[in-house]
Amino acid sequence: MARYKGINQISGVDRIVVALMIVVPTSLVLWLVWLPAIGSVCFPSPLEWHRLDR
């Protein structure tokens, strides 16, 4: 029966794949969700919408 020998027994390629599976989705969420959300609150648009009604 195979026994689990710990994280140190994972090959180098598998470590890279696991790291990419964590880093890529996390960076996409930060870039496409959190950065625009925080940016829209901290840096409001210089365009004032009530001036467009005239």
RODO-628137 format. One record per residue: x negated, y negated, z negated of N, C-alpha, C in turn; residue number from 1. Coordinates in nm, 3 decimals. Atoms other than C-alpha are relative to their C-alpha. Layout:
REM residues N
[r [X; Y; Z]; [X; Y; Z]; [X; Y; Z]; NUM]
...
REM end
This chain:
REM residues 54
[r [-0.085; 0.117; 0.000]; [0.000; 0.000; 0.000]; [-0.090; -0.124; 0.000]; 1]
[r [0.078; 0.124; -0.008]; [-0.134; -0.346; 0.091]; [0.028; -0.086; -0.123]; 2]
[r [-0.013; 0.087; 0.117]; [-0.198; -0.579; -0.197]; [-0.032; -0.143; 0.040]; 3]
[r [0.024; 0.142; -0.025]; [-0.185; -0.956; -0.192]; [-0.127; -0.041; -0.072]; 4]
[r [0.129; 0.034; 0.058]; [-0.536; -1.089; -0.248]; [-0.018; -0.150; -0.023]; 5]
[r [0.008; 0.143; 0.029]; [-0.459; -1.459; -0.281]; [-0.018; -0.084; 0.124]; 6]
[r [0.007; 0.096; -0.110]; [-0.482; -1.768; -0.067]; [-0.137; 0.001; 0.067]; 7]
[r [0.135; 0.001; -0.056]; [-0.856; -1.723; -0.014]; [-0.017; 0.101; 0.112]; 8]
[r [0.012; -0.104; -0.102]; [-0.796; -1.423; 0.214]; [0.065; -0.041; 0.132]; 9]
[r [-0.062; 0.047; -0.124]; [-0.611; -1.629; 0.478]; [-0.110; -0.044; 0.095]; 10]
[r [0.103; 0.034; -0.098]; [-0.811; -1.669; 0.797]; [0.001; -0.150; 0.030]; 11]
[r [0.013; 0.142; -0.030]; [-0.930; -2.008; 0.917]; [0.107; -0.052; 0.095]; 12]
[r [-0.103; 0.042; -0.096]; [-0.687; -2.021; 1.208]; [0.135; -0.011; -0.069]; 13]
[r [-0.127; 0.005; 0.073]; [-0.394; -1.942; 0.978]; [0.007; -0.123; -0.090]; 14]
[r [0.001; 0.120; 0.084]; [-0.500; -2.221; 0.742]; [0.029; -0.124; 0.083]; 15]
[r [-0.025; 0.115; -0.088]; [-0.504; -2.467; 1.032]; [0.146; -0.005; 0.040]; 16]
[r [-0.140; -0.005; -0.041]; [-0.160; -2.352; 1.148]; [0.091; -0.042; -0.114]; 17]
[r [-0.083; 0.037; 0.116]; [-0.013; -2.383; 0.797]; [-0.014; -0.149; -0.028]; 18]
[r [0.020; 0.144; 0.023]; [-0.169; -2.728; 0.755]; [0.076; -0.082; 0.103]; 19]
[r [-0.073; 0.073; -0.104]; [-0.023; -2.842; 1.088]; [0.151; 0.010; -0.021]; 20]
[r [-0.143; -0.016; 0.027]; [0.319; -2.702; 0.991]; [0.046; -0.090; -0.113]; 21]
[r [-0.034; 0.092; 0.109]; [0.308; -2.927; 0.685]; [-0.021; -0.144; 0.042]; 22]
[r [0.039; 0.137; -0.031]; [0.135; -3.236; 0.823]; [0.086; -0.060; 0.111]; 23]
[r [-0.073; 0.055; -0.115]; [0.321; -3.277; 1.155]; [0.143; -0.041; -0.036]; 24]
[r [-0.136; 0.045; 0.036]; [0.682; -3.276; 1.023]; [0.001; -0.113; -0.103]; 25]
[r [0.006; 0.105; 0.101]; [0.585; -3.488; 0.723]; [-0.035; -0.134; 0.063]; 26]
[r [0.038; 0.126; -0.063]; [0.414; -3.748; 0.938]; [0.111; -0.052; 0.092]; 27]
[r [-0.111; 0.045; -0.084]; [0.708; -3.756; 1.181]; [0.112; -0.062; -0.083]; 28]
[r [-0.104; 0.057; 0.086]; [0.955; -3.816; 0.898]; [-0.044; -0.135; -0.053]; 29]
[r [0.050; 0.129; 0.049]; [0.737; -4.089; 0.752]; [0.003; -0.105; 0.110]; 30]
[r [0.012; 0.096; -0.109]; [0.685; -4.254; 1.091]; [0.136; -0.039; 0.057]; 31]
[r [-0.127; 0.028; -0.067]; [1.039; -4.224; 1.231]; [0.114; -0.036; -0.094]; 32]
[r [-0.108; 0.028; 0.095]; [1.248; -4.260; 0.912]; [-0.042; -0.106; -0.101]; 33]
[r [0.035; 0.088; 0.111]; [1.068; -4.424; 0.621]; [-0.064; -0.130; 0.044]; 34]
[r [0.065; 0.124; -0.044]; [0.850; -4.675; 0.807]; [0.101; -0.100; 0.057]; 35]
[r [-0.101; 0.096; -0.046]; [1.143; -4.831; 0.999]; [0.095; -0.047; -0.112]; 36]
[r [-0.091; 0.038; 0.108]; [1.363; -4.826; 0.688]; [-0.064; -0.104; -0.091]; 37]
[r [0.070; 0.096; 0.087]; [1.107; -5.001; 0.469]; [-0.031; -0.128; 0.076]; 38]
[r [0.028; 0.118; -0.081]; [1.010; -5.233; 0.753]; [0.121; -0.088; 0.021]; 39]
[r [-0.120; 0.081; -0.021]; [1.367; -5.344; 0.810]; [0.042; -0.073; -0.126]; 40]
[r [-0.031; 0.068; 0.126]; [1.401; -5.434; 0.443]; [-0.105; -0.105; -0.033]; 41]
[r [0.109; 0.090; 0.037]; [1.061; -5.593; 0.389]; [-0.024; -0.109; 0.103]; 42]
[r [0.026; 0.097; -0.107]; [1.030; -5.767; 0.725]; [0.126; -0.019; 0.082]; 43]
[r [-0.125; 0.019; -0.075]; [1.374; -5.888; 0.834]; [-0.027; -0.067; 0.134]; 44]
[r [0.014; 0.054; -0.134]; [1.423; -5.991; 1.191]; [-0.004; -0.153; -0.004]; 45]
[r [0.005; 0.146; -0.005]; [1.323; -6.350; 1.268]; [0.120; -0.059; 0.074]; 46]
[r [-0.116; 0.045; -0.074]; [1.630; -6.371; 1.489]; [0.119; -0.012; -0.094]; 47]
[r [-0.117; 0.020; 0.085]; [1.925; -6.518; 1.307]; [0.126; 0.022; 0.085]; 48]
[r [-0.112; -0.042; -0.082]; [2.242; -6.357; 1.436]; [0.112; -0.104; 0.006]; 49]
[r [-0.110; 0.096; -0.005]; [2.480; -6.640; 1.345]; [-0.024; -0.108; 0.105]; 50]
[r [0.027; 0.097; -0.107]; [2.308; -6.864; 1.602]; [0.042; 0.053; 0.136]; 51]
[r [-0.039; -0.058; -0.128]; [2.406; -6.624; 1.880]; [0.149; -0.018; 0.027]; 52]
[r [-0.144; 0.016; -0.017]; [2.777; -6.693; 1.823]; [0.036; -0.127; 0.077]; 53]
[r [-0.032; 0.127; -0.067]; [2.757; -7.041; 1.972]; [-0.001; 0.010; 0.149]; 54]
REM end
